[in-house]
Amino acid sequence: MNVILGVWDLGMGQIILILLVVLLMFGAKKLPDLAKGLGQGIKEFKKATRDIQDEVTKAANAPDEPVSRPAPPAPAPTKTASAEPEKPQAPQS
């Protein structure tokens, strides 16, 4: 929290003023709902961050699998014998 306050150089007086403005804008009844939504959003963000970190560490610690090479292409089809035998050609005279 100190890092955030240090970035914008906010003092305690400014923070109280901001909270009072938020209270006036949204009202006392709406603030708990806003805080609940903010808390859920932060919780989901942390969970997503943790999931990504777990995936990265799992990928980094996984044993290297040998690279599978694609199978060589199939040979070209050869000429097959037809159902009818070839007729001998008559000698030309």
C-alpha positions as CSV (number, residue, x, y, z in Angstrom):
1,M,0.0,0.0,0.0
2,N,2.9,2.3,0.7
3,V,4.1,1.9,-2.8
4,I,0.8,3.0,-4.3
5,L,0.7,6.0,-2.0
6,G,4.3,6.9,-2.9
7,V,3.6,6.9,-6.6
8,W,0.9,9.5,-6.4
9,D,2.4,11.2,-3.3
10,L,-0.9,11.0,-1.4
11,G,-1.1,12.0,2.3
12,M,-3.7,11.0,4.9
13,G,-5.7,14.2,4.3
14,Q,-6.0,13.6,0.6
15,I,-7.1,10.0,1.2
16,I,-9.8,11.0,3.6
17,L,-11.0,13.7,1.2
18,I,-11.2,11.1,-1.6
19,L,-13.1,8.7,0.6
20,L,-15.6,11.4,1.6
21,V,-16.1,12.3,-2.1
22,V,-16.7,8.6,-2.9
23,L,-19.2,8.4,0.0
24,L,-21.1,11.4,-1.3
25,M,-21.2,10.2,-4.8
26,F,-22.4,6.6,-4.2
27,G,-24.1,6.8,-0.8
28,A,-23.6,4.7,2.3
29,K,-25.9,1.9,1.0
30,K,-24.0,1.4,-2.2
31,L,-20.4,1.4,-0.7
32,P,-20.6,-2.2,0.6
33,D,-21.6,-3.5,-2.8
34,L,-18.8,-1.6,-4.5
35,A,-16.3,-2.9,-2.0
36,K,-17.6,-6.4,-2.5
37,G,-17.3,-6.2,-6.2
38,L,-13.8,-4.7,-6.0
39,G,-12.8,-7.5,-3.6
40,Q,-14.1,-10.2,-6.0
41,G,-12.3,-8.6,-8.9
42,I,-9.0,-8.6,-7.0
43,K,-9.5,-12.2,-6.0
44,E,-10.2,-13.3,-9.6
45,F,-7.1,-11.3,-10.8
46,K,-4.9,-13.0,-8.2
47,K,-6.3,-16.4,-9.1
48,A,-5.6,-15.9,-12.8
49,T,-2.1,-14.6,-12.0
50,R,-1.5,-17.7,-9.9
51,D,-2.8,-20.0,-12.6
52,I,-0.5,-18.5,-15.2
53,Q,2.5,-18.7,-12.9
54,D,1.7,-22.4,-12.3
55,E,1.5,-23.1,-16.0
56,V,4.8,-21.4,-16.7
57,T,6.6,-23.2,-13.9
58,K,5.0,-26.5,-15.0
59,A,6.2,-25.9,-18.6
60,A,9.7,-25.0,-17.4
61,N,10.0,-28.0,-15.1
62,A,8.5,-30.5,-17.6
63,P,11.0,-32.9,-19.1
64,D,11.9,-32.1,-22.7
65,E,10.0,-34.4,-25.0
66,P,11.7,-35.5,-28.2
67,V,10.5,-33.7,-31.2
68,S,8.4,-36.0,-33.3
69,R,9.2,-35.7,-36.9
70,P,6.4,-36.0,-39.5
71,A,6.2,-39.3,-41.3
72,P,7.8,-39.3,-44.8
73,P,5.4,-38.8,-47.6
74,A,3.9,-41.9,-49.1
75,P,5.5,-43.2,-52.3
76,A,3.8,-42.2,-55.5
77,P,1.2,-44.7,-56.7
78,T,2.6,-47.2,-59.1
79,K,0.9,-48.4,-62.3
80,T,-1.3,-51.4,-61.4
81,A,-2.2,-54.2,-63.7
82,S,-5.6,-53.6,-65.3
83,A,-8.3,-56.2,-65.3
84,E,-8.1,-56.8,-69.0
85,P,-4.8,-58.2,-70.3
86,E,-3.2,-56.2,-73.1
87,K,-3.8,-57.5,-76.6
88,P,-0.8,-58.2,-78.6
89,Q,-0.3,-55.8,-81.5
90,A,-0.4,-57.2,-85.0
91,P,2.9,-57.0,-86.8
92,Q,3.0,-54.2,-89.3
93,S,4.1,-55.1,-92.8
